[in-house]
Amino acid sequence: MRPVVVTVLWGLVAMSPPVVAKPPVADRLATGSELSVDERARALSLGPWPPARRADPSNRVSGRPQAIELGRRLFRDPRMSSVGYVACVTCHQPDRAFTDTKARAHGLADLPRNTPALFDLRQQRWFGWGGSSDSLWMASIRPILDPRELDGSLATITRLFTRDEELAACYRRVFGVSPLRQPGRTAVNVGKALAAFQETLVTGRTPFDDYRDALARGDRDALAAYPAAAQRGLALFVGAAGCVRCHRGPNLSDGEFHATRGAGVVEIAAPVVSDGGRFDGARSLKQHPLNLTGRFNDDASRRNASATQRLVVNTALQGRFRTPSLRNVAVTAPYLHDGRVDDLSLALQHGAALPAPQVADLRAFLESLTDRDGERRPWSSADRLTPCP
């Protein structure tokens, strides 16, 4: 029987697929084959960048050079505040990634939430940590009138133009009417000019974007330039760690609202204050006269208001906060909606418990999302600022 056994065993060996040595890790990293087919597809879905510029249909001056210049001037002007020394730039400082590096914002008083960095705002659908605004211009008006921030009013806004004829002339050129004619409309137009300026604050390309594009075209030399730790972090990000479920698309954010406490969330520090999050934001938005369902929306079709119309306020929204973009995240500490974490590695532990080597790799990937300007942002990414008037 021995020859039969030998024959059968040899037959099984012959039928088995040949053993192929796995390429060295360095070679797999250089070709992107460290990623599975699904992970590669998810990695490619994080680009390309930058996105095409598009005007906001709710804002008739979106993208207009003179409106951008008017907004740029208003952004730095403290005269809309009740005290005359607080402006948008007080909290959104260009040499600090258009944020303030504080745990929680402070205008004329302390606020409960972290100051969001201002860039890539045209990629968003909701604004603010709780989504209390459905347009960038609405989000720009609210801080001016908030007593904790600028504590402005229709009177302080119109008085600005009364005292500054050059600024008033710029306003007339942009909007075709006097800023003194209808104070309520003037406040809305100020928000729209501010929004036009903020739309120009777009992050540049990053080392990850170069890697992503090289992966798409199969460029081995360009792939090899991407650090191995960042490659491993990317594989975790789009794979086992599951970060891409919320931080997806070219802006690395789904723009929606998720719980920061509860099942699957590792509590690394207690919240600073109780905060209703999306529940409070949605309730405020639905009641506000400046939302996109109202008369100040410049899109006559109102198609851009459909998400607001469908929004249902219920307790399931309690404690949910908008997913921030991860572009330039390495230079925008502190983290989370209340700024309770000031270290990026510690913030990575908020989503799930991970061993130190994986945290280090994820951090390397996130640091590769920093563009060449880093935290020191230009005043505008527009090619040339237009004199106004």
C-alpha positions as a Markdown table, in Angstrom:
| # | Residue | x | y | z |
|---|---|---|---|---|
| 1 | Met | 0.0 | 0.0 | 0.0 |
| 2 | Arg | 3.0 | 2.3 | 0.6 |
| 3 | Pro | 3.4 | 3.2 | -3.1 |
| 4 | Val | -0.3 | 4.1 | -3.3 |
| 5 | Val | 0.0 | 6.4 | -0.3 |
| 6 | Val | 3.1 | 8.1 | -1.8 |
| 7 | Thr | 1.3 | 8.5 | -5.0 |
| 8 | Val | -1.8 | 10.1 | -3.4 |
| 9 | Leu | 0.4 | 12.5 | -1.3 |
| 10 | Trp | 2.4 | 13.5 | -4.3 |
| 11 | Gly | -0.8 | 14.1 | -6.2 |
| 12 | Leu | -2.0 | 16.5 | -3.4 |
| 13 | Val | 1.3 | 18.3 | -3.4 |
| 14 | Ala | 1.2 | 18.6 | -7.2 |
| 15 | Met | -2.4 | 20.0 | -7.0 |
| 16 | Ser | -1.5 | 22.6 | -4.4 |
| 17 | Pro | -0.8 | 26.2 | -5.6 |
| 18 | Pro | 2.9 | 27.1 | -5.6 |
| 19 | Val | 4.0 | 29.0 | -2.6 |
| 20 | Val | 4.9 | 32.6 | -3.7 |
| 21 | Ala | 7.1 | 34.6 | -1.4 |
| 22 | Lys | 5.4 | 37.8 | -0.2 |
| 23 | Pro | 7.2 | 40.9 | -1.4 |
| 24 | Pro | 9.2 | 42.8 | 1.3 |
| 25 | Val | 7.2 | 45.4 | 3.2 |
| 26 | Ala | 9.1 | 48.2 | 1.5 |
| 27 | Asp | 8.0 | 46.9 | -1.9 |
| 28 | Arg | 4.4 | 46.5 | -0.9 |
| 29 | Leu | 4.4 | 50.1 | 0.4 |
| 30 | Ala | 5.9 | 51.3 | -2.8 |
| 31 | Thr | 3.1 | 49.9 | -4.9 |
| 32 | Gly | 0.2 | 50.4 | -2.5 |
| 33 | Ser | -0.4 | 46.7 | -2.3 |
| 34 | Glu | -0.3 | 46.9 | 1.5 |
| 35 | Leu | -3.9 | 48.0 | 1.0 |
| 36 | Ser | -6.6 | 45.5 | 0.2 |
| 37 | Val | -8.8 | 46.0 | -2.9 |
| 38 | Asp | -11.5 | 47.6 | -0.7 |
| 39 | Glu | -9.1 | 49.7 | 1.3 |
| 40 | Arg | -7.5 | 51.0 | -1.9 |
| 41 | Ala | -10.9 | 52.0 | -3.2 |
| 42 | Arg | -11.6 | 53.8 | 0.1 |
| 43 | Ala | -8.2 | 55.5 | 0.0 |
| 44 | Leu | -8.9 | 56.8 | -3.6 |
| 45 | Ser | -12.3 | 58.1 | -2.4 |
| 46 | Leu | -10.4 | 60.6 | -0.2 |
| 47 | Gly | -9.6 | 62.7 | -3.3 |
| 48 | Pro | -8.8 | 64.2 | -5.6 |
| 49 | Trp | -7.9 | 67.6 | -4.1 |
| 50 | Pro | -8.5 | 70.4 | -4.4 |
| 51 | Pro | -12.2 | 70.4 | -5.4 |
| 52 | Ala | -13.5 | 72.5 | -8.2 |
| 53 | Arg | -14.6 | 75.9 | -7.0 |
| 54 | Arg | -18.3 | 76.5 | -7.1 |
| 55 | Ala | -20.5 | 79.4 | -6.1 |
| 56 | Asp | -23.1 | 79.2 | -3.4 |
| 57 | Pro | -26.5 | 79.5 | -5.0 |
| 58 | Ser | -28.0 | 80.9 | -1.8 |
| 59 | Asn | -25.5 | 83.9 | -2.0 |
| 60 | Arg | -25.7 | 86.0 | -5.1 |
| 61 | Val | -22.3 | 87.6 | -4.5 |
| 62 | Ser | -20.5 | 84.3 | -3.9 |
| 63 | Gly | -17.3 | 84.2 | -5.9 |
| 64 | Arg | -17.4 | 87.9 | -6.9 |
| 65 | Pro | -14.0 | 89.5 | -6.4 |
| 66 | Gln | -15.3 | 92.8 | -5.0 |
| 67 | Ala | -17.6 | 90.9 | -2.5 |
| 68 | Ile | -14.6 | 88.9 | -1.4 |
| 69 | Glu | -12.6 | 92.1 | -0.8 |
| 70 | Leu | -15.5 | 93.6 | 1.1 |
| 71 | Gly | -15.8 | 90.5 | 3.2 |
| 72 | Arg | -12.0 | 90.5 | 3.8 |
| 73 | Arg | -12.2 | 94.0 | 5.2 |
| 74 | Leu | -15.2 | 93.3 | 7.4 |
| 75 | Phe | -13.6 | 90.1 | 8.8 |
| 76 | Arg | -10.9 | 92.3 | 10.4 |
| 77 | Asp | -13.1 | 95.2 | 11.4 |
| 78 | Pro | -13.9 | 95.4 | 15.1 |
| 79 | Arg | -16.4 | 98.3 | 14.7 |
| 80 | Met | -19.4 | 96.0 | 14.4 |
| 81 | Ser | -18.9 | 94.8 | 18.0 |
| 82 | Ser | -20.6 | 96.7 | 20.8 |
| 83 | Val | -17.2 | 97.5 | 22.4 |
| 84 | Gly | -15.4 | 98.3 | 19.2 |
| 85 | Tyr | -12.4 | 96.0 | 19.7 |
| 86 | Val | -13.7 | 92.4 | 18.9 |
| 87 | Ala | -13.8 | 91.2 | 15.3 |
| 88 | Cys | -14.1 | 87.9 | 13.4 |
| 89 | Val | -10.3 | 87.7 | 13.3 |
| 90 | Thr | -10.2 | 87.8 | 17.1 |
| 91 | Cys | -11.1 | 84.1 | 17.3 |
| 92 | His | -10.1 | 83.2 | 13.7 |
| 93 | Gln | -6.5 | 84.2 | 13.4 |
| 94 | Pro | -4.7 | 83.5 | 10.1 |
| 95 | Asp | -1.4 | 82.7 | 11.9 |
| 96 | Arg | -3.2 | 80.1 | 14.0 |
| 97 | Ala | -4.9 | 78.2 | 11.1 |
| 98 | Phe | -7.9 | 80.6 | 11.4 |
| 99 | Thr | -8.6 | 79.4 | 14.9 |
| 100 | Asp | -7.3 | 80.7 | 18.3 |
| 101 | Thr | -5.6 | 77.6 | 19.9 |
| 102 | Lys | -7.8 | 78.0 | 23.0 |
| 103 | Ala | -9.9 | 75.1 | 24.3 |
| 104 | Arg | -13.0 | 77.1 | 24.1 |
| 105 | Ala | -13.8 | 80.4 | 22.3 |
| 106 | His | -13.8 | 83.7 | 24.0 |
| 107 | Gly | -15.3 | 86.9 | 22.4 |
| 108 | Leu | -16.8 | 89.2 | 25.0 |
| 109 | Ala | -17.5 | 86.2 | 27.2 |
| 110 | Asp | -16.6 | 82.5 | 27.5 |
| 111 | Leu | -18.3 | 80.2 | 25.1 |
| 112 | Pro | -18.8 | 76.4 | 25.6 |
| 113 | Arg | -17.3 | 75.2 | 22.4 |
| 114 | Asn | -13.9 | 75.1 | 20.6 |
| 115 | Thr | -13.4 | 77.7 | 17.8 |
| 116 | Pro | -13.5 | 75.8 | 14.5 |
| 117 | Ala | -10.8 | 76.5 | 11.9 |
| 118 | Leu | -12.0 | 78.3 | 8.8 |
| 119 | Phe | -11.1 | 76.5 | 5.6 |
| 120 | Asp | -12.8 | 74.4 | 2.9 |
| 121 | Leu | -16.2 | 75.8 | 4.1 |
| 122 | Arg | -17.9 | 75.3 | 0.7 |
| 123 | Gln | -17.5 | 71.6 | 1.3 |
| 124 | Gln | -19.9 | 71.8 | 4.2 |
| 125 | Arg | -23.7 | 71.6 | 4.3 |
| 126 | Trp | -24.2 | 72.5 | 8.0 |
| 127 | Phe | -22.2 | 75.0 | 10.0 |
| 128 | Gly | -21.3 | 75.1 | 13.6 |
| 129 | Trp | -20.6 | 72.1 | 15.9 |
| 130 | Gly | -24.4 | 71.6 | 16.3 |
| 131 | Gly | -25.4 | 72.7 | 12.8 |
| 132 | Ser | -27.3 | 75.8 | 13.9 |
| 133 | Ser | -26.8 | 77.3 | 10.4 |
| 134 | Asp | -27.5 | 75.9 | 7.0 |
| 135 | Ser | -25.5 | 78.4 | 5.0 |
| 136 | Leu | -22.1 | 80.1 | 5.5 |
| 137 | Trp | -23.6 | 83.5 | 5.4 |
| 138 | Met | -26.1 | 82.7 | 8.2 |
| 139 | Ala | -23.2 | 81.3 | 10.2 |
| 140 | Ser | -21.3 | 84.5 | 9.6 |
| 141 | Ile | -24.1 | 86.7 | 10.9 |
| 142 | Arg | -24.9 | 84.9 | 14.1 |
| 143 | Pro | -21.6 | 85.7 | 15.9 |
| 144 | Ile | -22.0 | 89.4 | 15.2 |
| 145 | Leu | -25.3 | 89.4 | 17.0 |
| 146 | Asp | -24.5 | 87.0 | 19.7 |
| 147 | Pro | -24.0 | 88.9 | 23.1 |
| 148 | Arg | -21.2 | 86.5 | 24.1 |
| 149 | Glu | -19.2 | 87.1 | 20.9 |
| 150 | Leu | -19.3 | 90.5 | 19.2 |
| 151 | Asp | -22.6 | 91.6 | 20.8 |
| 152 | Gly | -23.4 | 93.7 | 17.7 |
| 153 | Ser | -26.7 | 94.9 | 16.4 |
| 154 | Leu | -28.3 | 96.3 | 13.3 |
| 155 | Ala | -27.3 | 99.7 | 14.7 |
| 156 | Thr | -23.6 | 98.9 | 15.1 |
| 157 | Ile | -23.5 | 97.4 | 11.6 |
| 158 | Thr | -25.1 | 100.3 | 9.9 |
| 159 | Arg | -23.1 | 102.8 | 12.0 |
| 160 | Leu | -19.9 | 101.2 | 10.5 |
| 161 | Phe | -20.9 | 102.3 | 7.1 |
| 162 | Thr | -22.0 | 105.7 | 8.3 |
| 163 | Arg | -18.6 | 106.4 | 9.6 |
| 164 | Asp | -16.6 | 104.9 | 6.8 |
| 165 | Glu | -17.5 | 106.3 | 3.4 |
| 166 | Glu | -14.9 | 104.1 | 1.5 |
| 167 | Leu | -16.4 | 101.0 | 3.0 |
| 168 | Ala | -19.9 | 102.2 | 2.2 |
| 169 | Ala | -18.9 | 102.8 | -1.4 |
| 170 | Cys | -17.5 | 99.3 | -1.6 |
| 171 | Tyr | -20.8 | 98.0 | -0.2 |
| 172 | Arg | -22.8 | 99.9 | -2.8 |
| 173 | Arg | -20.6 | 98.6 | -5.6 |
| 174 | Val | -21.2 | 95.0 | -4.5 |
| 175 | Phe | -24.9 | 95.1 | -3.6 |
| 176 | Gly | -26.1 | 98.1 | -5.7 |
| 177 | Val | -27.9 | 99.8 | -2.8 |
| 178 | Ser | -27.0 | 102.0 | 0.1 |
| 179 | Pro | -26.1 | 100.1 | 3.4 |
| 180 | Leu | -28.2 | 102.6 | 5.3 |
| 181 | Arg | -31.5 | 101.9 | 3.5 |
| 182 | Gln | -32.6 | 98.7 | 5.1 |
| 183 | Pro | -30.6 | 97.7 | 8.2 |
| 184 | Gly | -31.9 | 94.2 | 8.3 |
| 185 | Arg | -31.0 | 93.5 | 4.7 |
| 186 | Thr | -27.6 | 95.2 | 5.3 |
| 187 | Ala | -26.9 | 92.7 | 8.1 |
| 188 | Val | -27.7 | 89.8 | 5.8 |
| 189 | Asn | -25.5 | 91.3 | 3.0 |
| 190 | Val | -22.6 | 91.7 | 5.5 |
| 191 | Gly | -23.0 | 88.0 | 6.2 |
| 192 | Lys | -22.9 | 87.2 | 2.5 |
| 193 | Ala | -19.8 | 89.3 | 1.9 |
| 194 | Leu | -18.1 | 87.6 | 4.9 |
| 195 | Ala | -19.1 | 84.3 | 3.4 |
| 196 | Ala | -17.7 | 85.2 | 0.0 |
| 197 | Phe | -14.3 | 85.9 | 1.6 |
| 198 | Gln | -14.3 | 82.8 | 3.7 |
| 199 | Glu | -15.0 | 80.6 | 0.7 |
| 200 | Thr | -11.5 | 81.6 | -0.6 |
| 201 | Leu | -9.9 | 80.0 | 2.5 |
| 202 | Val | -9.1 | 76.6 | 0.9 |
| 203 | Thr | -6.4 | 74.2 | 2.0 |
| 204 | Gly | -3.7 | 73.3 | -0.4 |
| 205 | Arg | -2.4 | 69.9 | -1.6 |
| 206 | Thr | -0.7 | 67.7 | 1.0 |
| 207 | Pro | 1.7 | 64.7 | 0.9 |
| 208 | Phe | -1.3 | 62.4 | 1.2 |
| 209 | Asp | -2.9 | 64.0 | -1.9 |
| 210 | Asp | 0.3 | 63.3 | -3.8 |
| 211 | Tyr | 0.3 | 59.7 | -2.6 |
| 212 | Arg | -3.4 | 59.3 | -3.4 |
| 213 | Asp | -2.9 | 60.5 | -7.0 |
| 214 | Ala | 0.1 | 58.3 | -7.4 |
| 215 | Leu | -1.9 | 55.3 | -6.2 |
| 216 | Ala | -4.6 | 56.2 | -8.8 |
| 217 | Arg | -2.1 | 56.2 | -11.7 |
| 218 | Gly | 0.2 | 53.4 | -10.4 |
| 219 | Asp | 3.3 | 55.6 | -10.1 |
| 220 | Arg | 5.8 | 53.5 | -8.0 |
| 221 | Asp | 8.4 | 56.2 | -7.7 |
| 222 | Ala | 5.9 | 58.7 | -6.3 |
| 223 | Leu | 4.3 | 56.1 | -4.0 |
| 224 | Ala | 7.7 | 55.3 | -2.5 |
| 225 | Ala | 8.1 | 58.9 | -1.4 |
| 226 | Tyr | 5.2 | 58.6 | 1.1 |
| 227 | Pro | 6.4 | 57.6 | 4.6 |
| 228 | Ala | 5.9 | 54.0 | 5.6 |
| 229 | Ala | 4.3 | 55.0 | 8.9 |
| 230 | Ala | 1.8 | 57.2 | 7.1 |
| 231 | Gln | 1.0 | 54.3 | 4.7 |
| 232 | Arg | 0.3 | 52.0 | 7.6 |
| 233 | Gly | -1.8 | 54.7 | 9.2 |
| 234 | Leu | -3.8 | 55.1 | 6.0 |
| 235 | Ala | -4.4 | 51.3 | 5.9 |
| 236 | Leu | -5.8 | 51.5 | 9.5 |
| 237 | Phe | -7.8 | 54.7 | 8.7 |
| 238 | Val | -9.6 | 53.1 | 5.8 |
| 239 | Gly | -9.6 | 49.6 | 7.3 |
| 240 | Ala | -9.5 | 48.1 | 10.8 |
| 241 | Ala | -9.8 | 51.4 | 12.7 |
| 242 | Gly | -12.9 | 52.4 | 10.7 |
| 243 | Cys | -12.2 | 56.1 | 10.8 |
| 244 | Val | -13.4 | 56.5 | 7.2 |
| 245 | Arg | -16.9 | 55.7 | 8.2 |
| 246 | Cys | -17.3 | 59.3 | 9.4 |
| 247 | His | -14.2 | 61.0 | 8.0 |
| 248 | Arg | -14.8 | 60.2 | 4.3 |
| 249 | Gly | -14.6 | 62.0 | 1.0 |
| 250 | Pro | -12.0 | 64.5 | -0.2 |
| 251 | Asn | -12.8 | 66.8 | 2.8 |
| 252 | Leu | -12.4 | 63.8 | 5.2 |
| 253 | Ser | -15.8 | 64.5 | 6.8 |
| 254 | Asp | -19.3 | 63.2 | 6.1 |
| 255 | Gly | -20.6 | 66.6 | 7.3 |
| 256 | Glu | -23.1 | 64.8 | 9.6 |
| 257 | Phe | -23.5 | 64.5 | 13.4 |
| 258 | His | -22.3 | 61.7 | 15.6 |
| 259 | Ala | -22.4 | 61.0 | 19.3 |
| 260 | Thr | -19.2 | 61.7 | 21.2 |
| 261 | Arg | -20.2 | 59.5 | 24.1 |
| 262 | Gly | -21.8 | 56.0 | 24.4 |
| 263 | Ala | -21.2 | 52.6 | 22.9 |
| 264 | Gly | -18.0 | 52.3 | 20.9 |
| 265 | Val | -16.6 | 55.6 | 22.2 |
| 266 | Val | -13.7 | 55.6 | 24.6 |
| 267 | Glu | -14.1 | 58.4 | 27.1 |
| 268 | Ile | -10.7 | 60.0 | 27.5 |
| 269 | Ala | -11.8 | 63.1 | 29.5 |
| 270 | Ala | -15.1 | 64.3 | 30.9 |
| 271 | Pro | -17.0 | 66.8 | 28.8 |
| 272 | Val | -16.5 | 70.4 | 30.0 |
| 273 | Val | -20.2 | 71.2 | 30.1 |
| 274 | Ser | -23.4 | 69.5 | 29.2 |
| 275 | Asp | -24.2 | 70.3 | 25.6 |
| 276 | Gly | -27.2 | 69.3 | 23.6 |
| 277 | Gly | -25.2 | 69.4 | 20.3 |
| 278 | Arg | -27.2 | 68.7 | 17.2 |
| 279 | Phe | -30.5 | 68.8 | 19.2 |
| 280 | Asp | -30.0 | 72.4 | 20.2 |
| 281 | Gly | -28.6 | 73.3 | 16.8 |
| 282 | Ala | -31.4 | 71.8 | 14.8 |
| 283 | Arg | -34.1 | 73.4 | 17.0 |
| 284 | Ser | -32.5 | 76.8 | 16.7 |
| 285 | Leu | -32.0 | 76.4 | 12.9 |
| 286 | Lys | -35.6 | 75.4 | 12.3 |
| 287 | Gln | -36.9 | 78.5 | 14.1 |
| 288 | His | -34.5 | 81.0 | 12.7 |
| 289 | Pro | -35.7 | 83.5 | 10.1 |
| 290 | Leu | -32.4 | 83.4 | 8.2 |
| 291 | Asn | -32.4 | 79.7 | 7.4 |
| 292 | Leu | -32.6 | 78.6 | 3.7 |
| 293 | Thr | -36.4 | 78.2 | 3.7 |
| 294 | Gly | -36.7 | 82.0 | 4.3 |
| 295 | Arg | -36.8 | 85.0 | 2.0 |
| 296 | Phe | -33.0 | 85.8 | 2.2 |
| 297 | Asn | -32.1 | 82.7 | 0.2 |
| 298 | Asp | -31.0 | 83.9 | -3.2 |
| 299 | Asp | -31.8 | 80.5 | -4.9 |
| 300 | Ala | -35.3 | 81.1 | -6.1 |
| 301 | Ser | -35.9 | 77.3 | -6.6 |
| 302 | Arg | -35.2 | 76.6 | -2.9 |
| 303 | Arg | -33.8 | 73.3 | -3.8 |
| 304 | Asn | -30.9 | 74.0 | -1.5 |
| 305 | Ala | -33.4 | 74.2 | 1.4 |
| 306 | Ser | -34.6 | 70.6 | 1.1 |
| 307 | Ala | -32.2 | 69.3 | 3.8 |
| 308 | Thr | -33.5 | 71.9 | 6.3 |
| 309 | Gln | -37.1 | 71.2 | 5.3 |
| 310 | Arg | -36.6 | 67.4 | 6.0 |
| 311 | Leu | -34.8 | 68.0 | 9.3 |
| 312 | Val | -36.8 | 66.6 | 12.2 |
| 313 | Val | -35.9 | 67.7 | 15.7 |
| 314 | Asn | -36.0 | 64.9 | 18.2 |
| 315 | Thr | -34.1 | 63.7 | 21.3 |
| 316 | Ala | -32.1 | 61.2 | 19.2 |
| 317 | Leu | -30.0 | 64.2 | 18.1 |
| 318 | Gln | -29.0 | 64.9 | 21.7 |
| 319 | Gly | -25.2 | 65.0 | 22.2 |
| 320 | Arg | -24.3 | 64.7 | 18.6 |
| 321 | Phe | -21.7 | 66.9 | 17.0 |
| 322 | Arg | -20.6 | 67.6 | 13.4 |
| 323 | Thr | -17.7 | 65.6 | 12.1 |
| 324 | Pro | -14.8 | 68.0 | 11.5 |
| 325 | Ser | -12.6 | 67.8 | 8.5 |
| 326 | Leu | -9.2 | 66.3 | 9.2 |
| 327 | Arg | -7.3 | 68.5 | 6.7 |
| 328 | Asn | -4.6 | 70.4 | 8.6 |
| 329 | Val | -5.8 | 68.6 | 11.8 |
| 330 | Ala | -2.2 | 68.4 | 13.1 |
| 331 | Val | -2.0 | 72.2 | 13.4 |
| 332 | Thr | -5.5 | 72.9 | 14.8 |
| 333 | Ala | -5.3 | 71.6 | 18.4 |
| 334 | Pro | -7.1 | 71.5 | 20.8 |
| 335 | Tyr | -9.6 | 68.9 | 19.7 |
| 336 | Leu | -13.3 | 67.8 | 20.1 |
| 337 | His | -16.2 | 70.2 | 20.3 |
| 338 | Asp | -15.2 | 71.5 | 23.7 |
| 339 | Gly | -11.5 | 71.5 | 23.2 |
| 340 | Arg | -10.9 | 69.1 | 26.1 |
| 341 | Val | -8.0 | 67.3 | 24.4 |
| 342 | Asp | -4.9 | 69.1 | 23.4 |
| 343 | Asp | -2.8 | 66.2 | 22.0 |
| 344 | Leu | -3.5 | 64.6 | 18.7 |
| 345 | Ser | -2.4 | 61.1 | 19.8 |
| 346 | Leu | -4.8 | 61.3 | 22.8 |
| 347 | Ala | -7.6 | 62.5 | 20.5 |
| 348 | Leu | -7.1 | 59.4 | 18.4 |
| 349 | Gln | -8.0 | 57.3 | 21.4 |
| 350 | His | -11.4 | 58.9 | 21.6 |
| 351 | Gly | -12.8 | 56.8 | 18.8 |
| 352 | Ala | -11.5 | 53.4 | 19.9 |
| 353 | Ala | -8.8 | 51.9 | 22.1 |
| 354 | Leu | -5.7 | 51.3 | 20.0 |
| 355 | Pro | -2.2 | 50.1 | 20.9 |
| 356 | Ala | 0.6 | 52.7 | 20.9 |
| 357 | Pro | 2.2 | 51.6 | 17.5 |
| 358 | Gln | -1.2 | 52.0 | 15.7 |
| 359 | Val | -1.8 | 55.4 | 17.3 |
| 360 | Ala | 1.7 | 56.4 | 16.1 |
| 361 | Asp | 0.9 | 55.2 | 12.5 |
| 362 | Leu | -2.5 | 56.9 | 12.5 |
| 363 | Arg | -0.9 | 60.1 | 13.7 |
| 364 | Ala | 1.7 | 59.9 | 10.9 |
| 365 | Phe | -1.1 | 59.6 | 8.4 |
| 366 | Leu | -3.0 | 62.6 | 9.9 |
| 367 | Glu | 0.2 | 64.7 | 9.8 |
| 368 | Ser | 0.5 | 64.0 | 6.1 |
| 369 | Leu | -2.8 | 65.9 | 5.7 |
| 370 | Thr | -1.1 | 69.2 | 6.5 |
| 371 | Asp | -0.5 | 71.5 | 3.5 |
| 372 | Arg | 2.5 | 73.7 | 3.0 |
| 373 | Asp | 0.9 | 76.7 | 4.8 |
| 374 | Gly | 0.3 | 74.7 | 7.9 |
| 375 | Glu | -1.0 | 76.9 | 10.7 |
| 376 | Arg | 0.1 | 80.2 | 9.1 |
| 377 | Arg | -2.6 | 80.8 | 6.6 |
| 378 | Pro | -2.7 | 83.5 | 3.9 |
| 379 | Trp | -5.4 | 86.1 | 4.2 |
| 380 | Ser | -7.0 | 84.8 | 1.0 |
| 381 | Ser | -6.2 | 82.1 | -1.5 |
| 382 | Ala | -7.6 | 84.2 | -4.3 |
| 383 | Asp | -5.1 | 84.9 | -7.0 |
| 384 | Arg | -5.4 | 88.7 | -6.6 |
| 385 | Leu | -7.4 | 90.8 | -4.3 |
| 386 | Thr | -9.6 | 93.3 | -6.1 |
| 387 | Pro | -9.6 | 97.0 | -5.0 |
| 388 | Cys | -12.9 | 98.1 | -3.7 |
| 389 | Pro | -14.4 | 100.5 | -4.6 |
